[in-house]
């Protein structure tokens, strides 16, 4: 459940692809994730992600250089200060920040990240996995998903 949002909430009505990726990924996967992000940008796909890890931030950068809609799901309460590139996209009506937490939650933890990931999966129509570490939280979460298309960017 979304507790707070900032930006164009109409984007939440669009078909969405969630991008999830473990923090630690093999170097061979990085370029495949970049290629995926560029392809989504060119197709105009609405992507929802936490854009928190290094790879997710890079994917966000590729997406923001396009014009398609983007949804950023926070694993903490709403930001007090919004970075200029994020504000520009919000002002253009192509980005919305959402969070399942109130402002009292200031730090990202493993638990808040899991809650955020579950929210993204709930909101998304399909789920793209950049990489899931064996035995990690993301792999366990993927195994619970039912009724949605889940695909790995690299097999």
Z-matrix of the N, CA and C atoms (Angstrom, degrees):
N
C 1 1.452
C 2 1.537 1 109.32
N 3 1.293 2 115.79 1 133.48
C 4 1.465 3 121.26 2 178.69
C 5 1.525 4 108.73 3 -79.87
N 6 1.326 5 115.98 4 125.91
C 7 1.463 6 121.90 5 178.71
C 8 1.525 7 111.11 6 -94.17
N 9 1.349 8 116.18 7 -36.56
C 10 1.465 9 120.66 8 -178.61
C 11 1.525 10 109.52 9 -146.21
N 12 1.329 11 114.94 10 153.13
C 13 1.463 12 120.29 11 177.32
C 14 1.523 13 109.35 12 -146.29
N 15 1.328 14 114.35 13 160.01
C 16 1.460 15 121.30 14 177.11
C 17 1.515 16 106.62 15 -146.71
N 18 1.325 17 116.90 16 117.07
C 19 1.452 18 120.38 17 -179.51
C 20 1.518 19 111.50 18 122.23
N 21 1.317 20 115.01 19 -160.58
C 22 1.455 21 122.93 20 -174.30
C 23 1.531 22 111.52 21 -80.61
N 24 1.325 23 117.31 22 94.06
C 25 1.465 24 121.36 23 -177.69
C 26 1.535 25 112.92 24 -68.90
N 27 1.326 26 117.52 25 -13.96
C 28 1.472 27 120.33 26 175.34
C 29 1.528 28 110.51 27 -61.19
N 30 1.338 29 117.77 28 -24.54
C 31 1.462 30 121.64 29 179.40
C 32 1.526 31 111.40 30 -62.05
N 33 1.321 32 116.43 31 -26.14
C 34 1.467 33 120.66 32 -179.35
C 35 1.521 34 112.06 33 -65.96
N 36 1.333 35 117.64 34 -17.82
C 37 1.467 36 122.27 35 179.59
C 38 1.529 37 112.66 36 -83.78
N 39 1.326 38 116.79 37 -11.99
C 40 1.466 39 121.31 38 -177.70
C 41 1.528 40 111.58 39 -78.42
N 42 1.344 41 117.23 40 157.57
C 43 1.472 42 119.03 41 169.83
C 44 1.539 43 107.84 42 -62.26
N 45 1.334 44 115.77 43 136.43
C 46 1.462 45 119.80 44 -173.44
C 47 1.522 46 111.89 45 -130.07
N 48 1.331 47 115.32 46 144.53
C 49 1.459 48 122.08 47 171.49
C 50 1.515 49 107.82 48 -113.49
N 51 1.336 50 116.07 49 123.73
C 52 1.470 51 120.19 50 176.49
C 53 1.521 52 108.59 51 -84.77
N 54 1.320 53 116.66 52 137.97
C 55 1.462 54 122.00 53 173.76
C 56 1.513 55 107.55 54 -111.81
N 57 1.331 56 115.52 55 118.20
C 58 1.457 57 121.45 56 177.46
C 59 1.518 58 108.80 57 -124.63
N 60 1.328 59 115.70 58 142.99
C 61 1.454 60 119.74 59 -178.17
C 62 1.528 61 108.82 60 -155.24
N 63 1.318 62 115.85 61 136.80
C 64 1.463 63 120.15 62 175.07
C 65 1.526 64 109.35 63 -62.12
N 66 1.319 65 115.78 64 153.51
C 67 1.466 66 120.26 65 -179.57
C 68 1.522 67 112.17 66 -63.32
N 69 1.316 68 116.26 67 -44.32
C 70 1.465 69 121.23 68 -178.36
C 71 1.517 70 108.72 69 -99.11
N 72 1.327 71 114.75 70 115.70
C 73 1.466 72 119.09 71 -178.24
C 74 1.521 73 109.55 72 -129.68
N 75 1.339 74 115.98 73 151.48
C 76 1.465 75 119.34 74 176.92
C 77 1.532 76 110.46 75 -65.70
N 78 1.315 77 116.02 76 147.68
C 79 1.465 78 120.82 77 -179.90
C 80 1.526 79 111.62 78 -56.79
N 81 1.314 80 117.09 79 -31.84
C 82 1.467 81 121.22 80 -178.39
C 83 1.528 82 112.55 81 -65.39
N 84 1.325 83 117.44 82 -19.60
C 85 1.456 84 121.61 83 -177.70
C 86 1.528 85 111.84 84 -89.04
N 87 1.311 86 117.01 85 -26.13
C 88 1.466 87 121.63 86 -174.27
C 89 1.527 88 112.12 87 -55.17
N 90 1.316 89 117.49 88 -52.20
C 91 1.467 90 120.11 89 -178.29
C 92 1.519 91 112.07 90 -64.88
N 93 1.330 92 117.56 91 -33.54
C 94 1.468 93 120.89 92 177.35
C 95 1.531 94 110.15 93 -64.26
N 96 1.332 95 116.78 94 -38.31
C 97 1.474 96 120.34 95 177.32
C 98 1.528 97 110.39 96 -66.89
N 99 1.314 98 116.87 97 -40.44
C 100 1.469 99 119.89 98 177.44
C 101 1.525 100 110.40 99 -62.62
N 102 1.340 101 116.21 100 -44.85
C 103 1.468 102 120.19 101 179.16
C 104 1.527 103 110.18 102 -61.00
N 105 1.340 104 116.56 103 -40.54
C 106 1.467 105 121.24 104 178.35
C 107 1.523 106 109.73 105 -61.10
N 108 1.338 107 116.77 106 -46.33
C 109 1.467 108 120.73 107 -178.43
C 110 1.529 109 110.89 108 -61.59
N 111 1.302 110 116.69 109 -42.56
C 112 1.469 111 120.70 110 179.44
C 113 1.535 112 109.92 111 -63.91
N 114 1.329 113 116.93 112 -41.17
C 115 1.471 114 120.72 113 178.51
C 116 1.532 115 110.58 114 -63.49
N 117 1.333 116 117.52 115 -40.79
C 118 1.474 117 120.49 116 178.55
C 119 1.524 118 110.34 117 -65.40
N 120 1.317 119 115.55 118 -40.72
C 121 1.471 120 120.37 119 178.34
C 122 1.528 121 109.74 120 -60.38
N 123 1.319 122 116.68 121 -45.68
C 124 1.468 123 120.66 122 -177.58
C 125 1.530 124 111.84 123 -68.04
N 126 1.344 125 117.40 124 -31.51
C 127 1.467 126 121.43 125 178.22
C 128 1.525 127 111.66 126 -81.26
N 129 1.328 128 117.43 127 -15.79
C 130 1.460 129 120.54 128 -178.25
C 131 1.520 130 113.44 129 80.67
N 132 1.316 131 117.07 130 20.24
C 133 1.468 132 122.29 131 -178.70
C 134 1.522 133 110.91 132 -66.19
N 135 1.317 134 115.93 133 135.60
C 136 1.464 135 120.92 134 173.03
C 137 1.531 136 107.06 135 -79.99
N 138 1.332 137 115.86 136 116.95
C 139 1.463 138 121.32 137 -178.17
C 140 1.522 139 108.78 138 -109.64
N 141 1.341 140 114.95 139 135.34
C 142 1.456 141 121.42 140 174.03
C 143 1.524 142 107.68 141 -115.24
N 144 1.317 143 115.43 142 132.69
C 145 1.462 144 120.24 143 178.76
C 146 1.518 145 108.69 144 -159.52
N 147 1.312 146 114.66 145 168.67
C 148 1.464 147 119.74 146 175.24
C 149 1.514 148 110.99 147 -81.15
N 150 1.329 149 116.31 148 -25.05
C 151 1.468 150 122.16 149 -179.47
C 152 1.529 151 110.32 150 47.88
N 153 1.339 152 115.03 151 44.12
C 154 1.464 153 120.30 152 -174.87
C 155 1.532 154 112.48 153 -103.03
N 156 1.330 155 117.40 154 -46.77
C 157 1.469 156 120.30 155 -178.96
C 158 1.530 157 109.95 156 -73.22
N 159 1.310 158 115.97 157 170.38
C 160 1.467 159 121.21 158 -179.44
C 161 1.536 160 110.59 159 -56.92
N 162 1.321 161 117.39 160 -48.96
C 163 1.465 162 120.07 161 -178.49
C 164 1.526 163 110.86 162 -64.45
N 165 1.337 164 117.31 163 -39.75
C 166 1.467 165 120.39 164 179.13
C 167 1.525 166 111.19 165 -65.94
N 168 1.324 167 116.87 166 -37.15
C 169 1.474 168 119.93 167 176.36
C 170 1.519 169 110.61 168 -64.10
N 171 1.327 170 116.69 169 -39.30
C 172 1.467 171 120.35 170 177.55
C 173 1.530 172 110.80 171 -64.22
N 174 1.337 173 116.58 172 -43.62
C 175 1.471 174 121.11 173 177.54
C 176 1.531 175 109.18 174 -60.24
N 177 1.324 176 117.20 175 -43.13
C 178 1.466 177 122.13 176 177.96
C 179 1.527 178 110.58 177 -57.73
N 180 1.328 179 116.68 178 -43.78
C 181 1.469 180 121.40 179 178.84
C 182 1.536 181 110.49 180 -58.46
N 183 1.331 182 116.68 181 -45.73
C 184 1.469 183 119.79 182 179.25
C 185 1.528 184 111.06 183 -63.70
N 186 1.323 185 116.59 184 -41.86
C 187 1.462 186 120.01 185 -179.77
C 188 1.525 187 111.89 186 -66.20
N 189 1.333 188 116.50 187 -41.92
C 190 1.471 189 119.67 188 -178.10
C 191 1.517 190 112.81 189 -65.53
N 192 1.332 191 117.52 190 -22.00
C 193 1.465 192 118.97 191 179.74
C 194 1.525 193 111.57 192 -77.04
N 195 1.338 194 117.04 193 -2.54
C 196 1.458 195 121.86 194 176.22
C 197 1.512 196 111.00 195 -101.10
N 198 1.326 197 115.36 196 -154.06
C 199 1.467 198 120.01 197 179.99
C 200 1.524 199 112.25 198 -127.37
N 201 1.341 200 116.95 199 -1.29
C 202 1.463 201 120.40 200 -176.29
C 203 1.524 202 110.33 201 -73.30
N 204 1.349 203 115.76 202 162.17
C 205 1.465 204 120.27 203 179.35
C 206 1.530 205 112.08 204 -73.54
N 207 1.330 206 115.20 205 148.87
C 208 1.462 207 121.81 206 -178.98
C 209 1.529 208 108.07 207 -138.57
N 210 1.331 209 115.05 208 141.70
C 211 1.464 210 120.82 209 176.55
C 212 1.517 211 107.98 210 -122.04
N 213 1.323 212 116.39 211 123.77
C 214 1.464 213 121.55 212 177.91
C 215 1.524 214 108.15 213 -104.57
N 216 1.325 215 115.68 214 120.35
C 217 1.462 216 121.43 215 178.76
C 218 1.529 217 108.49 216 -101.39
N 219 1.307 218 116.04 217 121.54
C 220 1.463 219 121.01 218 -177.09
C 221 1.527 220 111.13 219 -90.80
N 222 1.329 221 115.49 220 145.95
C 223 1.468 222 121.94 221 177.05
C 224 1.524 223 109.28 222 -101.26
N 225 1.310 224 115.36 223 33.80
C 226 1.467 225 124.61 224 -179.88
C 227 1.523 226 106.58 225 -161.07
N 228 1.321 227 116.81 226 -178.92
C 229 1.454 228 119.85 227 176.01
C 230 1.526 229 110.83 228 -68.79
N 231 1.330 230 116.14 229 170.63
C 232 1.464 231 121.16 230 -178.31
C 233 1.523 232 110.72 231 -58.67
N 234 1.330 233 114.52 232 142.57
C 235 1.464 234 121.18 233 179.24
C 236 1.526 235 110.29 234 -64.61
N 237 1.333 236 116.62 235 142.96
C 238 1.461 237 121.11 236 173.14
C 239 1.526 238 110.06 237 -80.64
N 240 1.334 239 115.20 238 -40.52
C 241 1.470 240 121.00 239 179.57
C 242 1.517 241 108.03 240 -116.43
N 243 1.325 242 115.45 241 130.15
C 244 1.458 243 121.02 242 -179.05
C 245 1.519 244 108.90 243 -106.33
N 246 1.335 245 114.79 244 127.66
C 247 1.455 246 121.29 245 -178.59
C 248 1.528 247 110.60 246 -59.58
N 249 1.346 248 117.19 247 148.23
C 250 1.477 249 120.92 248 -176.60
C 251 1.534 250 114.48 249 -54.36
N 252 1.329 251 118.80 250 -43.55
C 253 1.471 252 119.04 251 -178.11
C 254 1.536 253 110.82 252 -67.60
N 255 1.319 254 117.15 253 -32.01
C 256 1.463 255 120.83 254 176.60
C 257 1.526 256 109.62 255 -71.54
N 258 1.316 257 116.88 256 -43.43
C 259 1.468 258 121.31 257 179.10
C 260 1.524 259 110.83 258 -60.79
N 261 1.323 260 117.08 259 -40.97
C 262 1.465 261 121.21 260 178.62
C 263 1.525 262 110.58 261 -59.76
N 264 1.339 263 116.89 262 -44.74
C 265 1.467 264 120.67 263 179.87
C 266 1.533 265 111.32 264 -68.10
N 267 1.328 266 117.34 265 -37.49
C 268 1.465 267 120.71 266 176.42
C 269 1.524 268 109.71 267 -63.48
N 270 1.334 269 116.01 268 -46.85
C 271 1.467 270 120.70 269 -179.71
C 272 1.534 271 112.00 270 -61.94
N 273 1.334 272 116.25 271 -28.91
C 274 1.466 273 120.83 272 178.81
C 275 1.530 274 111.36 273 -81.23
N 276 1.325 275 117.23 274 -4.53
C 277 1.460 276 121.17 275 177.97
C 278 1.513 277 114.67 276 79.57
N 279 1.339 278 117.48 277 14.47
C 280 1.466 279 119.95 278 -176.22
C 281 1.512 280 114.45 279 -112.51
N 282 1.333 281 116.54 280 8.99
C 283 1.464 282 120.24 281 179.17
C 284 1.521 283 109.56 282 -141.35
N 285 1.324 284 114.77 283 139.32
C 286 1.458 285 120.37 284 171.64
C 287 1.530 286 107.23 285 -132.95
N 288 1.323 287 115.34 286 137.09
C 289 1.461 288 121.78 287 172.70
C 290 1.518 289 106.89 288 -98.19
N 291 1.320 290 116.52 289 134.92
C 292 1.463 291 120.96 290 177.14
C 293 1.530 292 108.74 291 -131.76
N 294 1.313 293 115.45 292 152.83
C 295 1.462 294 120.37 293 176.63
C 296 1.519 295 110.06 294 -151.25
N 297 1.338 296 115.84 295 144.79
C 298 1.456 297 119.16 296 173.92
C 299 1.537 298 112.30 297 -89.14
N 300 1.342 299 116.97 298 7.26
C 301 1.469 300 121.95 299 -174.86
C 302 1.519 301 111.89 300 -117.05
N 303 1.329 302 116.01 301 153.68
C 304 1.461 303 118.85 302 174.41
C 305 1.531 304 109.07 303 -87.37
N 306 1.324 305 115.66 304 173.24
C 307 1.473 306 122.09 305 -173.12
C 308 1.530 307 114.16 306 -61.07
N 309 1.322 308 117.27 307 -18.19
C 310 1.470 309 119.26 308 -179.56
C 311 1.527 310 112.47 309 -67.66
N 312 1.330 311 117.53 310 -23.74
C 313 1.468 312 121.29 311 179.62
C 314 1.529 313 107.42 312 -84.03
N 315 1.337 314 115.76 313 107.07
C 316 1.467 315 121.28 314 -173.93
C 317 1.527 316 113.78 315 -103.25
N 318 1.333 317 117.05 316 -21.71
C 319 1.461 318 120.63 317 -175.24
C 320 1.528 319 111.18 318 -117.59
N 321 1.335 320 114.22 319 145.78
C 322 1.456 321 120.86 320 175.46
C 323 1.532 322 107.55 321 -84.65
N 324 1.326 323 115.67 322 129.70
C 325 1.459 324 121.60 323 175.75
C 326 1.521 325 108.02 324 -124.95
N 327 1.320 326 116.77 325 173.43
C 328 1.459 327 120.18 326 176.92
C 329 1.535 328 109.91 327 -59.40
N 330 1.328 329 116.25 328 -38.26
C 331 1.466 330 120.85 329 -179.09
C 332 1.533 331 111.71 330 -69.01
N 333 1.345 332 116.86 331 -43.93
C 334 1.472 333 117.91 332 -179.75
C 335 1.528 334 110.49 333 -68.73
N 336 1.339 335 116.91 334 -33.55
C 337 1.467 336 119.93 335 177.42
C 338 1.530 337 110.38 336 -65.00
N 339 1.329 338 116.83 337 -40.03
C 340 1.469 339 119.38 338 178.06
C 341 1.531 340 111.16 339 -64.89
N 342 1.330 341 116.51 340 -42.37
C 343 1.472 342 120.25 341 178.00
C 344 1.525 343 110.22 342 -61.75
N 345 1.324 344 116.99 343 -44.69
C 346 1.473 345 121.64 344 177.41
C 347 1.521 346 111.02 345 -60.47
N 348 1.336 347 117.11 346 -44.17
C 349 1.471 348 120.53 347 -179.77
C 350 1.522 349 111.16 348 -63.03
N 351 1.320 350 116.94 349 -39.11
C 352 1.472 351 120.54 350 177.65
C 353 1.534 352 110.38 351 -64.32
N 354 1.329 353 116.82 352 -38.95
C 355 1.464 354 120.66 353 176.58
C 356 1.530 355 110.41 354 -61.59
N 357 1.335 356 116.83 355 -45.94
C 358 1.465 357 120.18 356 -179.75
C 359 1.524 358 111.30 357 -60.96
N 360 1.326 359 116.28 358 -42.45
C 361 1.470 360 120.46 359 179.42
C 362 1.525 361 110.12 360 -63.79
N 363 1.318 362 116.43 361 -40.87
C 364 1.467 363 121.06 362 178.51
C 365 1.526 364 111.15 363 -62.45
N 366 1.329 365 117.61 364 -42.03
C 367 1.461 366 121.71 365 -177.00
C 368 1.527 367 113.46 366 -77.10
N 369 1.333 368 116.90 367 -27.01
C 370 1.467 369 121.22 368 -172.85
C 371 1.518 370 112.51 369 -80.29
N 372 1.322 371 114.42 370 154.08
C 373 1.459 372 121.71 371 174.14
C 374 1.521 373 110.99 372 -89.27
N 375 1.330 374 115.62 373 -31.46
C 376 1.459 375 121.30 374 175.59
C 377 1.521 376 108.41 375 -145.75
N 378 1.327 377 115.71 376 160.26
C 379 1.461 378 120.81 377 -174.06
C 380 1.522 379 109.29 378 -126.09
N 381 1.324 380 116.10 379 125.26
C 382 1.458 381 122.62 380 176.17
C 383 1.527 382 108.06 381 -104.28
N 384 1.313 383 116.20 382 127.69
C 385 1.457 384 121.48 383 -179.50
C 386 1.528 385 108.37 384 -107.04
N 387 1.331 386 115.74 385 116.40
C 388 1.459 387 119.65 386 176.36
C 389 1.515 388 110.30 387 -68.22
N 390 1.328 389 115.58 388 -49.14
C 391 1.462 390 122.46 389 177.57
C 392 1.514 391 107.65 390 -167.87
N 393 1.316 392 116.16 391 138.92
C 394 1.463 393 121.40 392 176.69
C 395 1.524 394 108.31 393 -123.91
N 396 1.316 395 116.51 394 117.58
C 397 1.465 396 121.44 395 178.90
C 398 1.522 397 109.89 396 -62.81
N 399 1.325 398 116.19 397 138.95
C 400 1.468 399 121.43 398 178.61
C 401 1.527 400 109.81 399 -58.55
N 402 1.329 401 115.44 400 126.23
C 403 1.454 402 120.69 401 177.37
C 404 1.517 403 115.08 402 76.68
N 405 1.328 404 117.34 403 3.16
C 406 1.463 405 121.23 404 -178.32
C 407 1.520 406 112.83 405 -82.97
N 408 1.334 407 114.91 406 173.49
C 409 1.459 408 121.61 407 -179.42
C 410 1.535 409 111.02 408 -57.70
N 411 1.325 410 117.03 409 -43.08
C 412 1.457 411 120.35 410 -177.30
C 413 1.528 412 111.18 411 -64.65
N 414 1.310 413 117.62 412 -42.62
C 415 1.466 414 120.43 413 178.91
C 416 1.535 415 110.34 414 -60.58
N 417 1.320 416 116.84 415 -43.03
C 418 1.467 417 120.56 416 178.56
C 419 1.526 418 110.98 417 -62.67
N 420 1.332 419 115.92 418 -41.45
C 421 1.467 420 121.11 419 -179.92
C 422 1.524 421 111.09 420 -64.73
N 423 1.317 422 117.09 421 -41.73
C 424 1.467 423 122.27 422 179.84
C 425 1.523 424 110.24 423 -59.49
N 426 1.327 425 115.77 424 -40.45
C 427 1.468 426 120.38 425 -177.93
C 428 1.521 427 112.57 426 -66.84
N 429 1.322 428 118.11 427 -16.69
C 430 1.464 429 122.32 428 179.24
C 431 1.530 430 113.16 429 -89.20
N 432 1.329 431 117.53 430 -14.26
C 433 1.465 432 121.24 431 -174.21
C 434 1.520 433 110.69 432 -71.20
N 435 1.322 434 114.64 433 130.18
C 436 1.464 435 120.70 434 177.58
C 437 1.523 436 109.20 435 -130.38
N 438 1.310 437 115.48 436 142.79
C 439 1.459 438 121.01 437 171.97
C 440 1.522 439 115.78 438 79.63
N 441 1.327 440 117.30 439 9.56
C 442 1.465 441 120.65 440 177.99
C 443 1.519 442 108.88 441 -133.05
N 444 1.300 443 114.92 442 148.60
C 445 1.465 444 119.78 443 176.87
C 446 1.522 445 108.87 444 -71.90
N 447 1.321 446 115.53 445 125.59
C 448 1.458 447 121.88 446 175.67
C 449 1.519 448 107.06 447 -120.76
N 450 1.319 449 116.90 448 126.44
C 451 1.462 450 118.43 449 177.96
C 452 1.516 451 110.15 450 -136.00
N 453 1.308 452 114.52 451 149.39
C 454 1.457 453 121.21 452 178.86
C 455 1.523 454 108.42 453 -96.97
N 456 1.313 455 115.36 454 134.64
C 457 1.461 456 120.25 455 -179.78
C 458 1.513 457 110.04 456 -63.49
N 459 1.322 458 116.24 457 -36.32
C 460 1.463 459 120.77 458 176.37
C 461 1.526 460 106.79 459 -128.98
N 462 1.302 461 115.59 460 129.66
C 463 1.483 462 119.99 461 -179.50
C 464 1.508 463 110.58 462 -88.44
